[in-house]
Amino acid sequence: YWRTVEIGDPPPPPSLPPSQPLLSPLPSSPLPPSPPPPSPPPPLLRTQVIQYGKL
């Protein structure tokens, strides 16, 4: 059944390619530099949270 569902899905409409030019102006405009991603919390904090959750 899964295979039939995948084959039955209609192909993407041709309107998708034209949408790309509309998005192109966005990168051209000066965008503020995105801040660096926050460093992941140390595993110690995660273990403490798990312990509190068990309590």
MOPAC internal coordinates of N, CA, C and O (Angstrom, degrees):
PM7 1SCF
backbone

  N    0.0000 0     0.00 0     0.00 0    0    0    0
  C    1.4658 1     0.00 0     0.00 0    1    0    0
  C    1.5439 1   110.63 1     0.00 0    2    1    0
  O    1.2310 1   120.65 1   139.77 1    3    2    1
  N    1.3506 1   116.37 1   -40.23 1    3    2    1
  C    1.4672 1   118.55 1  -178.89 1    5    3    2
  C    1.5304 1   110.33 1   -59.04 1    6    5    3
  O    1.2310 1   121.03 1   137.69 1    7    6    5
  N    1.3537 1   115.63 1   -42.31 1    7    6    5
  C    1.4706 1   117.96 1  -178.10 1    9    7    6
  C    1.5224 1   110.11 1   -61.94 1   10    9    7
  O    1.2310 1   120.60 1   136.49 1   11   10    9
  N    1.3287 1   116.45 1   -43.51 1   11   10    9
  C    1.4674 1   118.95 1  -178.64 1   13   11   10
  C    1.5309 1   109.93 1   -61.72 1   14   13   11
  O    1.2310 1   120.41 1   142.39 1   15   14   13
  N    1.3416 1   116.83 1   -37.61 1   15   14   13
  C    1.4692 1   119.58 1  -179.30 1   17   15   14
  C    1.5235 1   109.61 1   -64.27 1   18   17   15
  O    1.2310 1   120.03 1   135.75 1   19   18   17
  N    1.3571 1   117.54 1   -44.25 1   19   18   17
  C    1.4625 1   120.03 1  -178.95 1   21   19   18
  C    1.5308 1   110.02 1   -61.74 1   22   21   19
  O    1.2310 1   120.58 1   136.02 1   23   22   21
  N    1.3555 1   116.50 1   -43.98 1   23   22   21
  C    1.4645 1   119.57 1  -178.70 1   25   23   22
  C    1.5296 1   109.56 1   -67.44 1   26   25   23
  O    1.2310 1   119.99 1   144.66 1   27   26   25
  N    1.3233 1   117.62 1   -35.34 1   27   26   25
  C    1.4607 1   121.05 1  -177.02 1   29   27   26
  C    1.5285 1   112.12 1   -69.74 1   30   29   27
  O    1.2310 1   119.60 1   157.84 1   31   30   29
  N    1.3472 1   118.37 1   -22.16 1   31   30   29
  C    1.4679 1   119.12 1  -178.76 1   33   31   30
  C    1.5294 1   109.84 1   -59.38 1   34   33   31
  O    1.2310 1   119.10 1   -48.98 1   35   34   33
  N    1.3278 1   119.33 1   131.02 1   35   34   33
  C    1.4735 1   121.87 1   179.64 1   37   35   34
  C    1.5230 1   109.98 1   -68.60 1   38   37   35
  O    1.2310 1   119.51 1   -30.21 1   39   38   37
  N    1.3382 1   118.55 1   149.79 1   39   38   37
  C    1.4755 1   121.14 1   179.23 1   41   39   38
  C    1.5229 1   110.12 1   -65.07 1   42   41   39
  O    1.2310 1   119.54 1   -22.31 1   43   42   41
  N    1.3302 1   118.48 1   157.69 1   43   42   41
  C    1.4735 1   120.51 1  -179.14 1   45   43   42
  C    1.5219 1   110.03 1   -60.36 1   46   45   43
  O    1.2310 1   119.07 1   -41.24 1   47   46   45
  N    1.3212 1   119.37 1   138.76 1   47   46   45
  C    1.4765 1   121.36 1  -179.01 1   49   47   46
  C    1.5218 1   110.42 1   -63.55 1   50   49   47
  O    1.2310 1   119.60 1   -29.79 1   51   50   49
  N    1.3333 1   118.37 1   150.21 1   51   50   49
  C    1.4759 1   121.31 1  -178.91 1   53   51   50
  C    1.5228 1   111.74 1   -67.00 1   54   53   51
  O    1.2310 1   119.51 1   173.85 1   55   54   53
  N    1.3315 1   118.54 1    -6.15 1   55   54   53
  C    1.4633 1   120.90 1  -177.70 1   57   55   54
  C    1.5340 1   110.92 1   -73.13 1   58   57   55
  O    1.2310 1   119.80 1   167.63 1   59   58   57
  N    1.3501 1   117.99 1   -12.37 1   59   58   57
  C    1.4660 1   119.65 1  -178.78 1   61   59   58
  C    1.5332 1   111.57 1   -67.13 1   62   61   59
  O    1.2310 1   118.34 1   130.37 1   63   62   61
  N    1.3497 1   120.77 1   -49.63 1   63   62   61
  C    1.4773 1   120.55 1  -179.14 1   65   63   62
  C    1.5269 1   112.39 1   -53.78 1   66   65   63
  O    1.2310 1   118.70 1   132.43 1   67   66   65
  N    1.3416 1   120.08 1   -47.57 1   67   66   65
  C    1.4750 1   120.18 1   179.34 1   69   67   66
  C    1.5277 1   112.65 1   -58.05 1   70   69   67
  O    1.2310 1   119.88 1   152.83 1   71   70   69
  N    1.3246 1   117.84 1   -27.17 1   71   70   69
  C    1.4643 1   120.10 1  -177.59 1   73   71   70
  C    1.5281 1   110.69 1   -69.17 1   74   73   71
  O    1.2310 1   120.00 1   155.14 1   75   74   73
  N    1.3406 1   117.61 1   -24.86 1   75   74   73
  C    1.4693 1   120.18 1  -178.98 1   77   75   74
  C    1.5324 1   111.50 1   -60.72 1   78   77   75
  O    1.2310 1   118.95 1   130.75 1   79   78   77
  N    1.3568 1   119.60 1   -49.25 1   79   78   77
  C    1.4784 1   119.81 1   179.14 1   81   79   78
  C    1.5291 1   111.91 1   -55.59 1   82   81   79
  O    1.2310 1   119.82 1   145.67 1   83   82   81
  N    1.3309 1   117.94 1   -34.33 1   83   82   81
  C    1.4644 1   120.10 1  -179.92 1   85   83   82
  C    1.5290 1   110.17 1   -64.57 1   86   85   83
  O    1.2310 1   120.32 1   144.74 1   87   86   85
  N    1.3475 1   117.00 1   -35.26 1   87   86   85
  C    1.4626 1   120.02 1  -178.70 1   89   87   86
  C    1.5270 1   111.00 1   -80.34 1   90   89   87
  O    1.2310 1   119.57 1   160.16 1   91   90   89
  N    1.3376 1   118.42 1   -19.84 1   91   90   89
  C    1.4674 1   121.23 1  -176.32 1   93   91   90
  C    1.5357 1   111.61 1   -58.39 1   94   93   91
  O    1.2310 1   118.45 1   139.27 1   95   94   93
  N    1.3355 1   120.55 1   -40.73 1   95   94   93
  C    1.4756 1   120.32 1  -179.54 1   97   95   94
  C    1.5290 1   112.71 1   -58.70 1   98   97   95
  O    1.2310 1   119.73 1   152.74 1   99   98   97
  N    1.3264 1   118.11 1   -27.26 1   99   98   97
  C    1.4641 1   119.96 1  -177.22 1  101   99   98
  C    1.5311 1   111.14 1   -61.43 1  102  101   99
  O    1.2310 1   119.21 1   126.00 1  103  102  101
  N    1.3544 1   119.10 1   -54.00 1  103  102  101
  C    1.4742 1   119.35 1  -179.44 1  105  103  102
  C    1.5253 1   111.29 1   -60.81 1  106  105  103
  O    1.2310 1   119.88 1   146.77 1  107  106  105
  N    1.3581 1   117.83 1   -33.23 1  107  106  105
  C    1.4653 1   120.41 1  -177.15 1  109  107  106
  C    1.5312 1   110.01 1   -64.52 1  110  109  107
  O    1.2310 1   119.85 1   146.35 1  111  110  109
  N    1.3384 1   117.90 1   -33.65 1  111  110  109
  C    1.4629 1   120.37 1  -178.70 1  113  111  110
  C    1.5343 1   109.21 1   -70.31 1  114  113  111
  O    1.2310 1   119.77 1   -34.98 1  115  114  113
  N    1.3378 1   118.05 1   145.02 1  115  114  113
  C    1.4817 1   120.30 1  -179.24 1  117  115  114
  C    1.5244 1   110.78 1   -65.11 1  118  117  115
  O    1.2310 1   120.39 1   -63.12 1  119  118  117
  N    1.3169 1   116.85 1   116.88 1  119  118  117
  C    1.4699 1   120.27 1   179.57 1  121  119  118
  C    1.5302 1   109.63 1  -106.58 1  122  121  119
  O    1.2310 1   119.21 1   -37.76 1  123  122  121
  N    1.3181 1   119.10 1   142.24 1  123  122  121
  C    1.4760 1   121.13 1   178.86 1  125  123  122
  C    1.5221 1   109.78 1   -63.86 1  126  125  123
  O    1.2310 1   119.52 1   -39.31 1  127  126  125
  N    1.3253 1   118.51 1   140.69 1  127  126  125
  C    1.4793 1   120.64 1  -179.78 1  129  127  126
  C    1.5186 1   110.74 1   -60.81 1  130  129  127
  O    1.2310 1   120.93 1   -50.42 1  131  130  129
  N    1.3263 1   115.82 1   129.58 1  131  130  129
  C    1.4691 1   118.92 1  -178.79 1  133  131  130
  C    1.5267 1   109.47 1   -67.51 1  134  133  131
  O    1.2310 1   119.21 1   -42.68 1  135  134  133
  N    1.3289 1   119.10 1   137.32 1  135  134  133
  C    1.4730 1   121.77 1  -179.87 1  137  135  134
  C    1.5204 1   110.16 1   -64.42 1  138  137  135
  O    1.2310 1   119.43 1   -30.36 1  139  138  137
  N    1.3281 1   118.70 1   149.64 1  139  138  137
  C    1.4732 1   121.01 1   179.95 1  141  139  138
  C    1.5220 1   110.41 1   -61.25 1  142  141  139
  O    1.2310 1   119.96 1   -35.57 1  143  142  141
  N    1.3354 1   117.69 1   144.43 1  143  142  141
  C    1.4739 1   119.72 1  -179.38 1  145  143  142
  C    1.5208 1   110.53 1   -62.99 1  146  145  143
  O    1.2310 1   119.33 1   -40.53 1  147  146  145
  N    1.3226 1   118.88 1   139.47 1  147  146  145
  C    1.4720 1   121.40 1  -179.25 1  149  147  146
  C    1.5178 1   110.75 1   -62.12 1  150  149  147
  O    1.2310 1   120.35 1   -40.79 1  151  150  149
  N    1.3094 1   116.94 1   139.21 1  151  150  149
  C    1.4647 1   120.00 1  -179.36 1  153  151  150
  C    1.5283 1   109.63 1   -64.70 1  154  153  151
  O    1.2310 1   119.94 1   -39.53 1  155  154  153
  N    1.3378 1   117.72 1   140.47 1  155  154  153
  C    1.4738 1   119.63 1  -179.24 1  157  155  154
  C    1.5181 1   110.54 1   -63.87 1  158  157  155
  O    1.2310 1   119.22 1   -35.93 1  159  158  157
  N    1.3342 1   119.09 1   144.07 1  159  158  157
  C    1.4681 1   121.70 1  -178.98 1  161  159  158
  C    1.5198 1   110.24 1   -62.66 1  162  161  159
  O    1.2310 1   119.41 1   -33.65 1  163  162  161
  N    1.3217 1   118.73 1   146.35 1  163  162  161
  C    1.4705 1   120.93 1   179.21 1  165  163  162
  C    1.5219 1   110.77 1   -60.28 1  166  165  163
  O    1.2310 1   119.98 1   -28.09 1  167  166  165
  N    1.3368 1   117.65 1   151.91 1  167  166  165
  C    1.4718 1   120.63 1  -178.67 1  169  167  166
  C    1.5272 1   111.88 1   -59.57 1  170  169  167
  O    1.2310 1   120.18 1   155.41 1  171  170  169
  N    1.3413 1   117.26 1   -24.59 1  171  170  169
  C    1.4658 1   118.99 1  -178.59 1  173  171  170
  C    1.5256 1   109.95 1   -60.67 1  174  173  171
  O    1.2310 1   120.35 1   135.28 1  175  174  173
  N    1.3500 1   116.94 1   -44.72 1  175  174  173
  C    1.4686 1   118.87 1  -179.01 1  177  175  174
  C    1.5224 1   109.57 1   -61.41 1  178  177  175
  O    1.2310 1   120.86 1   139.11 1  179  178  177
  N    1.3370 1   115.97 1   -40.89 1  179  178  177
  C    1.4677 1   118.34 1  -178.27 1  181  179  178
  C    1.5207 1   110.07 1   -62.47 1  182  181  179
  O    1.2310 1   120.36 1   137.56 1  183  182  181
  N    1.3263 1   116.92 1   -42.44 1  183  182  181
  C    1.4700 1   119.33 1  -178.61 1  185  183  182
  C    1.5271 1   109.41 1   -63.51 1  186  185  183
  O    1.2310 1   120.33 1   138.44 1  187  186  185
  N    1.3421 1   116.98 1   -41.56 1  187  186  185
  C    1.4689 1   119.70 1   179.49 1  189  187  186
  C    1.5236 1   110.07 1   -60.83 1  190  189  187
  O    1.2310 1   120.42 1   136.37 1  191  190  189
  N    1.3408 1   116.79 1   -43.63 1  191  190  189
  C    1.4705 1   120.16 1  -179.14 1  193  191  190
  C    1.5177 1   109.09 1   -60.82 1  194  193  191
  O    1.2310 1   120.34 1   137.03 1  195  194  193
  N    1.3444 1   116.95 1   -42.97 1  195  194  193
  C    1.4727 1   119.87 1  -179.72 1  197  195  194
  C    1.5303 1   109.07 1   -61.65 1  198  197  195
  O    1.2310 1   120.18 1   137.03 1  199  198  197
  N    1.3471 1   117.25 1   -42.97 1  199  198  197
  C    1.4649 1   120.38 1  -179.44 1  201  199  198
  C    1.5318 1   109.84 1   -61.12 1  202  201  199
  O    1.2310 1   120.52 1   134.07 1  203  202  201
  N    1.3375 1   116.60 1   -45.93 1  203  202  201
  C    1.4723 1   119.15 1   179.86 1  205  203  202
  C    1.5249 1   109.66 1   -60.96 1  206  205  203
  O    1.2310 1   120.50 1   139.11 1  207  206  205
  N    1.3460 1   116.65 1   -40.89 1  207  206  205
  C    1.4625 1   119.77 1  -179.63 1  209  207  206
  C    1.5238 1   110.15 1   -60.62 1  210  209  207
  O    1.2310 1   120.01 1   139.78 1  211  210  209
  N    1.3379 1   117.58 1   -40.22 1  211  210  209
  C    1.4678 1   119.93 1   179.66 1  213  211  210
  C    1.5238 1   110.08 1   -65.55 1  214  213  211
  O    1.2310 1   120.48 1   140.98 1  215  214  213
  N    1.3354 1   116.69 1   -39.02 1  215  214  213
  C    1.4585 1   119.24 1  -179.93 1  217  215  214
  C    1.5250 1   109.29 1   -63.30 1  218  217  215
  O    1.2310 1   120.10 1   180.00 1  219  218  217

